[in-house]
Amino acid sequence: MYFTSMSLVYLAYFGFLSFLALTVLYVLLFAVAGRLGKADDSGPLPQTPRLRRIGVLIPAYKEDAVIIDSVKANLRQQYPAELFDLIVIADSMQPATLARLADLPIRVMEVSFEVSTVAKALNAALARIPDGQYDIMVVADADNIMAPDFLVRINAAFEQGWRAVQGHRVAKNTNTGVALLDAISEEINNHIFRKGTRSLGLSSPVIGSGMAFDLRLMKACMTNLRTMGGYDKELEINVELNGYIIGYLEQAYIYDEKVAQRAIFENQRTRWIAAQFQFLRMYYKKGLAELAQGHPTPALSMLRQVVLPRVLLLGVLGLCTLLALLTFNPALWAAPMALLITLCFSLFISIPAYLRQRVTLRELMLIPMLMLSFGRAVLNMRKAFKRFMHTPHTGSPDVHVP
């Protein structure tokens, strides 16, 4: 009986390690591809492109603290002012904020829901926009600041034939250790899941903001969304199911406020993990069916949700290595240690030099605490199944341009 029990333990251990190994190899593959390959805007901009009408949708749920400053900053585009509109979708905003927005050269669409979500806000706005009013719809968060040439680069991508693209979202603040690590996490994801994926000819994932779509395509793909907080994942797979590849524009920068406190970090990751789980549960059959029919792109969008978040993967591998070392059995600790080293290498080559240079011992000491926050986020993800867990923004002057 003892032998049988121990055999089952070893089988479970190495089975779990096999899953972790596949995850690490996935990360390594796309990290190396991101180093060797190019994004979709690596060439020169078109000299005389057709200038398209662009609408910038800005869902704003209780974003009174940041919306005025971000709108004013986003009006300073190099794109002709008469050819783009900022469209603030105002949900639960203060009357004073709405009055100030009314004085700006933008469109304001007020919405109200019993349970607010970004998907509901976007669909309400899209329902009020007739086909043909805009050629391109951009989505930006209320705290986002588009680089002055952002819309120029979006238009250039559509001139080259794209109908769905993801811009390069980077941190606009690194004023705390948590914010710096969050900025690093964002850039790792950009390198692996966007540049790396496109380098291998696959569709880039979208990330909820800094993305642009053909108006009719977006309307078609935004209908009948089912997840509470993962609308961008559903939008992505619906674009792919319609036969389109999503491009990645590495030079089209949009600046995003990173969370500066552990409590907000944990709340945000709880929502993200819940969305990842819901999406996987709802779409795995469709993804596998597409794979069986020879369409790998939607399947990969679904299977990507199986990949553990990098901080959580680091923590799990670190814990496995530590526990295995306590057995003094090389057969048990060699594999997790090799995977941990491989993962660290993959993440290191995915971090831009300007962020690597900012990391000190203080940030390294924070990583175990963020691992614990991720663990709690996994345990608390059921909270996000029933309500939208909003991430508050405060605004930050600490803008860093790579």
C-alpha positions as CSV (number, residue, x, y, z in Angstrom):
1,M,0.0,0.0,0.0
2,Y,2.8,2.4,0.9
3,F,4.6,1.7,-2.4
4,T,1.3,2.3,-4.3
5,S,0.7,5.6,-2.4
6,M,4.2,6.9,-3.1
7,S,3.9,5.9,-6.7
8,L,0.8,8.0,-7.1
9,V,2.5,10.9,-5.4
10,Y,5.5,10.7,-7.8
11,L,3.1,10.4,-10.7
12,A,1.1,13.4,-9.7
13,Y,4.4,15.4,-9.0
14,F,5.9,14.7,-12.4
15,G,2.5,15.1,-14.1
16,F,2.3,18.6,-12.6
17,L,5.9,19.3,-13.6
18,S,5.0,18.3,-17.2
19,F,2.3,20.9,-17.3
20,L,4.7,23.5,-15.9
21,A,7.3,22.5,-18.4
22,L,5.0,23.0,-21.3
23,T,4.1,26.4,-19.9
24,V,7.7,27.4,-19.6
25,L,8.6,26.2,-23.0
26,Y,5.7,28.2,-24.4
27,V,7.1,31.3,-22.7
28,L,10.6,30.6,-23.9
29,L,9.5,30.0,-27.5
30,F,7.7,33.4,-27.8
31,A,10.3,35.2,-25.8
32,V,13.0,34.2,-28.2
33,A,10.7,34.9,-31.2
34,G,10.1,38.4,-29.8
35,R,13.9,38.9,-29.8
36,L,14.5,37.7,-33.3
37,G,11.3,38.9,-35.0
38,K,9.7,42.2,-35.8
39,A,6.4,43.9,-35.1
40,D,4.0,44.9,-37.8
41,D,5.1,48.6,-37.9
42,S,8.8,48.0,-38.3
43,G,8.8,49.6,-41.7
44,P,8.4,53.3,-42.7
45,L,5.0,55.0,-42.5
46,P,3.1,55.4,-45.8
47,Q,3.9,58.7,-47.4
48,T,0.4,59.8,-48.5
49,P,-2.1,57.6,-46.7
50,R,-5.9,58.1,-46.9
51,L,-6.9,59.8,-43.8
52,R,-9.8,57.9,-42.1
53,R,-12.4,59.1,-39.7
54,I,-11.5,57.7,-36.2
55,G,-13.6,57.5,-33.1
56,V,-11.8,57.0,-29.8
57,L,-14.1,55.2,-27.3
58,I,-13.2,56.0,-23.6
59,P,-15.3,54.0,-21.1
60,A,-15.3,56.0,-17.9
61,Y,-16.8,54.4,-14.8
62,K,-16.5,56.8,-11.8
63,E,-13.3,58.2,-13.3
64,D,-13.8,61.8,-12.2
65,A,-10.2,62.0,-10.8
66,V,-8.5,61.4,-14.2
67,I,-10.9,61.9,-17.1
68,I,-10.4,65.7,-17.6
69,D,-6.6,65.6,-17.7
70,S,-6.5,62.5,-19.9
71,V,-9.0,64.0,-22.4
72,K,-7.1,67.3,-22.6
73,A,-3.9,65.3,-23.2
74,N,-5.5,63.1,-25.8
75,L,-6.8,66.0,-27.8
76,R,-3.2,66.9,-28.6
77,Q,-2.9,64.4,-31.5
78,Q,-0.9,65.0,-34.7
79,Y,-3.9,63.6,-36.6
80,P,-6.2,66.3,-38.1
81,A,-8.6,67.4,-35.4
82,E,-11.6,67.3,-37.7
83,L,-11.0,63.6,-38.5
84,F,-11.1,62.2,-35.0
85,D,-13.5,62.4,-32.0
86,L,-12.9,61.5,-28.4
87,I,-16.1,59.8,-27.2
88,V,-16.3,59.6,-23.4
89,I,-18.8,57.0,-22.2
90,A,-19.7,58.5,-18.9
91,D,-21.0,56.0,-16.3
92,S,-21.8,57.2,-12.8
93,M,-19.8,60.5,-13.2
94,Q,-20.3,63.5,-11.0
95,P,-22.4,66.4,-12.4
96,A,-19.4,68.8,-12.0
97,T,-17.3,66.4,-14.1
98,L,-19.9,66.2,-16.8
99,A,-20.2,70.0,-16.9
100,R,-16.4,70.3,-17.5
101,L,-16.5,67.6,-20.2
102,A,-19.2,69.5,-21.9
103,D,-16.9,72.5,-22.4
104,L,-14.3,70.4,-24.3
105,P,-14.4,69.6,-28.0
106,I,-15.4,65.9,-27.5
107,R,-18.5,63.7,-27.5
108,V,-20.0,62.6,-24.2
109,M,-22.4,59.6,-24.0
110,E,-24.0,59.1,-20.6
111,V,-24.9,55.5,-19.7
112,S,-26.3,53.8,-16.6
113,F,-26.5,50.1,-15.8
114,E,-27.7,48.1,-12.8
115,V,-24.3,46.2,-13.0
116,S,-21.7,48.2,-14.9
117,T,-19.2,46.5,-17.2
118,V,-16.8,47.9,-19.9
119,A,-18.6,45.6,-22.5
120,K,-22.0,47.2,-21.7
121,A,-20.6,50.7,-22.0
122,L,-18.9,50.0,-25.3
123,N,-22.0,48.3,-26.8
124,A,-24.2,51.2,-25.7
125,A,-21.9,53.6,-27.4
126,L,-21.6,51.5,-30.6
127,A,-25.4,51.3,-30.8
128,R,-25.5,55.1,-31.0
129,I,-22.9,55.3,-33.8
130,P,-24.3,54.6,-37.3
131,D,-22.3,52.6,-39.8
132,G,-20.1,54.8,-41.9
133,Q,-19.7,57.6,-39.3
134,Y,-16.2,56.4,-38.5
135,D,-13.8,54.1,-40.3
136,I,-11.8,53.1,-37.3
137,M,-12.8,52.7,-33.6
138,V,-10.0,53.0,-31.0
139,V,-10.6,51.9,-27.4
140,A,-8.7,53.7,-24.6
141,D,-9.1,53.5,-20.8
142,A,-10.0,56.7,-18.9
143,D,-6.5,57.1,-17.6
144,N,-4.7,56.4,-20.9
145,I,-2.7,59.0,-22.7
146,M,-2.1,58.4,-26.4
147,A,1.3,59.4,-27.8
148,P,0.9,62.4,-30.1
149,D,1.4,60.2,-33.2
150,F,-0.7,57.3,-32.0
151,L,-3.7,57.9,-34.3
152,V,-1.3,58.6,-37.2
153,R,0.2,55.1,-36.7
154,I,-3.2,53.5,-36.3
155,N,-4.3,55.0,-39.6
156,A,-1.1,53.9,-41.3
157,A,-1.7,50.3,-40.2
158,F,-5.2,50.4,-41.7
159,E,-3.7,51.9,-44.9
160,Q,-1.6,48.8,-45.1
161,G,-4.7,46.5,-44.9
162,W,-5.1,45.8,-41.2
163,R,-8.6,45.7,-39.8
164,A,-7.7,45.0,-36.2
165,V,-4.5,46.1,-34.4
166,Q,-3.2,46.4,-30.8
167,G,-1.0,49.3,-29.9
168,H,2.0,49.3,-27.5
169,R,0.7,50.0,-24.0
170,V,3.4,51.1,-21.6
171,A,3.5,52.5,-18.1
172,K,3.0,56.2,-17.5
173,N,4.1,55.9,-13.9
174,T,6.8,53.9,-12.0
175,N,6.6,55.9,-8.8
176,T,6.4,52.9,-6.5
177,G,8.0,49.4,-6.4
178,V,4.6,47.8,-7.2
179,A,4.1,50.2,-10.1
180,L,7.6,49.5,-11.5
181,L,7.0,45.7,-11.3
182,D,3.6,46.1,-12.9
183,A,5.2,48.1,-15.7
184,I,7.8,45.3,-16.2
185,S,5.0,42.7,-16.3
186,E,3.2,44.8,-19.0
187,E,6.3,44.9,-21.1
188,I,7.0,41.2,-20.7
189,N,3.5,40.5,-21.9
190,N,4.0,42.9,-24.9
191,H,7.2,41.1,-25.8
192,I,6.0,37.5,-25.4
193,F,2.4,37.5,-26.3
194,R,2.2,40.3,-28.8
195,K,5.6,40.8,-30.6
196,G,6.6,37.2,-30.1
197,T,3.3,35.9,-31.4
198,R,3.3,38.1,-34.4
199,S,6.9,37.2,-35.2
200,L,5.6,33.6,-35.7
201,G,2.8,34.8,-37.9
202,L,0.0,34.4,-35.3
203,S,-2.6,36.8,-34.1
204,S,-1.6,39.3,-31.4
205,P,-3.7,39.2,-28.3
206,V,-5.5,42.5,-27.3
207,I,-5.4,44.0,-23.9
208,G,-8.5,46.1,-23.5
209,S,-7.1,49.5,-24.4
210,G,-4.9,50.9,-27.1
211,M,-6.6,48.7,-29.7
212,A,-8.3,49.6,-32.9
213,F,-10.9,47.9,-35.1
214,D,-12.9,48.5,-38.3
215,L,-16.2,49.9,-37.1
216,R,-18.4,47.2,-38.6
217,L,-16.1,44.4,-37.5
218,M,-16.1,45.7,-33.9
219,K,-19.9,45.9,-33.9
220,A,-20.2,42.4,-35.2
221,C,-17.7,41.0,-32.7
222,M,-19.0,42.8,-29.6
223,T,-22.5,41.3,-29.7
224,N,-23.5,38.6,-27.3
225,L,-20.5,38.8,-25.0
226,R,-20.9,36.6,-21.9
227,T,-18.0,37.1,-19.5
228,M,-18.1,39.7,-16.7
229,G,-14.7,41.3,-17.0
230,G,-13.0,39.6,-20.0
231,Y,-14.7,41.3,-22.9
232,D,-11.4,41.9,-24.7
233,K,-10.6,38.2,-24.8
234,E,-14.1,37.5,-26.3
235,L,-13.6,40.4,-28.7
236,E,-10.3,38.9,-29.8
237,I,-11.5,35.4,-30.5
238,N,-14.6,36.7,-32.3
239,V,-12.3,38.8,-34.6
240,E,-10.3,35.7,-35.3
241,L,-13.4,33.6,-35.9
242,N,-14.4,36.2,-38.5
243,G,-11.1,35.3,-40.3
244,Y,-8.9,38.3,-39.3
245,I,-5.5,38.4,-37.8
246,I,-4.8,41.1,-35.2
247,G,-1.6,43.1,-35.8
248,Y,0.8,44.5,-33.2
249,L,2.1,48.1,-33.5
250,E,5.2,48.4,-31.3
251,Q,5.8,52.0,-32.1
252,A,2.2,53.1,-31.4
253,Y,2.5,54.1,-27.8
254,I,-0.3,54.5,-25.3
255,Y,0.5,55.3,-21.7
256,D,-1.4,53.5,-18.9
257,E,-1.4,54.1,-15.2
258,K,0.1,51.2,-13.3
259,V,-1.3,50.2,-9.9
260,A,0.9,51.6,-7.1
261,Q,-0.4,49.6,-4.1
262,R,-0.5,45.9,-3.4
263,A,-4.2,46.0,-2.4
264,I,-5.2,47.5,-5.8
265,F,-2.8,45.1,-7.6
266,E,-4.5,42.1,-5.9
267,N,-8.0,43.5,-6.8
268,Q,-7.0,44.0,-10.4
269,R,-5.5,40.5,-10.7
270,T,-8.5,38.9,-9.1
271,R,-10.6,40.4,-12.0
272,W,-8.1,39.3,-14.6
273,I,-7.8,35.7,-13.3
274,A,-11.6,35.4,-13.1
275,A,-11.9,36.6,-16.6
276,Q,-9.3,34.2,-17.8
277,F,-11.0,31.3,-16.1
278,Q,-14.5,32.3,-17.4
279,F,-13.2,32.7,-20.9
280,L,-11.5,29.3,-20.9
281,R,-14.6,27.6,-19.5
282,M,-16.9,29.2,-22.1
283,Y,-14.7,28.9,-25.2
284,Y,-12.5,25.8,-24.9
285,K,-15.0,23.7,-26.9
286,K,-15.1,26.3,-29.7
287,G,-11.4,26.6,-29.7
288,L,-10.8,22.9,-30.0
289,A,-13.4,22.6,-32.7
290,E,-11.6,25.3,-34.7
291,L,-8.3,23.5,-34.2
292,A,-9.8,20.3,-35.5
293,Q,-10.9,22.2,-38.6
294,G,-7.4,23.4,-39.3
295,H,-7.8,27.0,-37.8
296,P,-5.1,27.3,-35.2
297,T,-5.5,31.0,-34.4
298,P,-8.7,30.9,-32.3
299,A,-7.5,27.7,-30.6
300,L,-4.3,29.4,-29.5
301,S,-6.3,32.4,-28.1
302,M,-8.2,29.9,-26.0
303,L,-5.2,27.8,-25.0
304,R,-3.3,30.9,-24.0
305,Q,-5.6,31.2,-21.0
306,V,-4.1,28.0,-19.7
307,V,-0.7,29.6,-19.3
308,L,-0.2,30.7,-15.7
309,P,0.5,34.4,-15.0
310,R,4.3,34.9,-14.9
311,V,4.5,35.9,-11.3
312,L,2.4,33.0,-10.2
313,L,4.5,30.6,-12.4
314,L,7.6,31.9,-10.7
315,G,6.2,31.3,-7.3
316,V,4.9,27.8,-8.1
317,L,8.3,26.8,-9.6
318,G,10.2,28.4,-6.8
319,L,8.1,26.5,-4.2
320,C,8.4,23.2,-6.1
321,T,12.2,23.7,-6.3
322,L,12.5,24.5,-2.6
323,L,10.4,21.6,-1.4
324,A,12.2,19.2,-3.8
325,L,15.6,20.4,-2.5
326,L,14.6,19.4,1.1
327,T,14.4,15.8,-0.1
328,F,18.1,15.8,-1.1
329,N,17.0,13.8,-4.1
330,P,18.4,15.2,-7.4
331,A,15.8,13.2,-9.4
332,L,13.1,15.4,-7.7
333,W,14.8,18.9,-7.7
334,A,16.7,18.9,-11.0
335,A,13.6,19.3,-13.2
336,P,11.9,22.2,-11.3
337,M,15.3,24.0,-10.9
338,A,16.0,23.8,-14.6
339,L,12.5,25.1,-15.4
340,L,12.9,27.9,-13.0
341,I,16.2,29.0,-14.6
342,T,14.7,28.7,-18.0
343,L,11.7,30.8,-17.0
344,C,14.0,33.5,-15.4
345,F,16.0,33.6,-18.6
346,S,12.9,34.0,-20.8
347,L,11.5,36.8,-18.6
348,F,14.9,38.6,-18.4
349,I,15.3,38.8,-22.2
350,S,11.7,40.1,-22.4
351,I,12.3,43.1,-20.2
352,P,13.4,46.4,-22.0
353,A,16.8,47.7,-20.8
354,Y,15.3,51.0,-19.5
355,L,13.2,49.0,-17.0
356,R,15.8,46.4,-16.1
357,Q,18.1,49.3,-15.0
358,R,15.5,50.6,-12.6
359,V,15.2,47.3,-10.6
360,T,16.8,47.4,-7.2
361,L,16.8,45.0,-4.2
362,R,13.7,46.7,-2.9
363,E,11.7,45.6,-6.0
364,L,13.2,42.1,-5.8
365,M,12.0,41.8,-2.2
366,L,8.5,42.8,-3.3
367,I,8.2,39.9,-5.7
368,P,7.4,37.2,-3.0
369,M,4.7,39.5,-1.7
370,L,3.1,39.9,-5.1
371,M,3.2,36.1,-5.5
372,L,1.1,35.9,-2.3
373,S,-1.3,38.5,-3.7
374,F,-1.7,36.4,-6.9
375,G,-2.4,33.4,-4.7
376,R,-5.1,35.3,-2.9
377,A,-6.5,36.6,-6.2
378,V,-6.9,33.0,-7.3
379,L,-8.8,32.1,-4.1
380,N,-11.0,35.2,-4.4
381,M,-11.8,35.1,-8.1
382,R,-15.4,34.1,-7.5
383,K,-16.1,37.6,-6.4
384,A,-15.4,38.8,-9.9
385,F,-18.0,36.4,-11.4
386,K,-20.9,38.4,-10.1
387,R,-19.7,42.0,-10.2
388,F,-17.2,44.2,-12.1
389,M,-14.2,44.9,-9.9
390,H,-13.2,48.4,-10.9
391,T,-9.6,49.5,-10.7
392,P,-9.5,53.1,-9.4
393,H,-7.1,55.6,-11.0
394,T,-5.6,58.6,-9.4
395,G,-3.5,60.1,-12.2
396,S,0.3,60.5,-12.1
397,P,2.7,63.0,-13.5
398,D,5.5,60.4,-13.6
399,V,5.3,59.8,-17.3
400,H,8.3,57.9,-18.8
401,V,8.7,57.7,-22.6
402,P,10.8,54.8,-23.7
